[in-house]
Amino acid sequence: MCEKCEPTAIGAGLERRRRLWEIDSNWHCSIVGTCLTLGDLRRVARKLGYKPPVDPYYDVDSYLHGYFVKLCGKPTIAAKMLEKVLNRRHAGAIRKLQKVKTVGDLCDAWTAAFSIGDVPGPYWAMLSHPLIDLRLGSKIYNDVHMLSHLVGASNRADLANLRRLESDLAGAQELAEQTRARSAAKIREKDARIEELEAQVASLSGRLESARKESKKAPPCAIDRDQSGAVVTHLETQLARMTEQNEILQRDNAAFHTLVPSLRDEIQALERALGEPDAAESGDAGCDNFRCDLKDRCLLYVGGRTRHVGQMRNLVSDWNGILLHHDGGLEQSLEELSGAILKADAVFFPTDCVSHKAMYRLKSVCQQTKKPFVPLRTSSLSCFLAGLEKTLRDGGAELTAQEPTPEVTRTYL
């Protein structure tokens, strides 16, 4: 508890959270700048039809920030839209503070969150809390204000990296929605086809049984027996063909049901690695937002596509790790692959973009040196993150080697 804050009971008139325009206008600038992303401001601006002026001295984001700060002081349409985004983005922090009964407890909650760097969600939840008073609000504002000075003095590359990650996350989310929609459509199509084939099989079975009964009741005429036998043979052939098609569609349908959870896990791992708040609150990551401390572990990535390796290396470096890469024999020799495996603590390889020779070589060397190797479904960044997260969560400090499944080995180049 801070020294200036003393516990007070909730008053009868303080049970409602403060609206954005009811908060001290001096705090609006820090709320817009801290609790909302640049992407949030751009989306709201597009919905409002606001187009910032073209000015060589100020960028678009500066105009958007100033524009929305001015509109927060009154219950305008823009202020209501911003408040809706704030409440949705930081719903988890708001729920955590609903049980707070005194100003002192509110101060303690802010101190705990600020000490671990959890600022945006608690900042909005605190300033809009019904118990907030001028002294505690000023303390929280001053903490964030001084923090902004420290952040402003850091490398501008951090801002560029943040924008790039937000753009990558938006693209990943859009791709995820498209993938989910396509998978759902294919599953519905397969289910409908299966139902149609099952109905045809049932109909053919009924016709076949009727033909058998009629053939037994018919007079012993050689011509009738021949015709009945031909009909039965034809129906049996159709039934066998329909049964085979039904089995193929059922296998395809089972494959889609298996693929959808894998895609969901990869997308959630990517969202956690990029720091999406909603994913961090709803998912159970292996580490805090999957920003793990790899403790200088050396990882080897074999094969894959060159455009993804740089992103993987940057993320592993941010987690205090080292990522080595071998192209699987395109330009680098397989002898170099053996040396790289000896340097690594674990080996990852995408099964859709690695040669058979490289796969057999790394498997043989890993088994000889007892190094863990992890086959990945695809060469995408999200699949690498999901594999690394699952390996760290299941294997802990000692990563466990995994054998590729029969479905995986069929995808080798």
Order of alpha helices (4+ residues) and beta strands (2+ residues): alpha-alpha-alpha-alpha-alpha-alpha-alpha-alpha-alpha-alpha-alpha-beta-alpha-beta-alpha-beta-alpha-beta-alpha-alpha
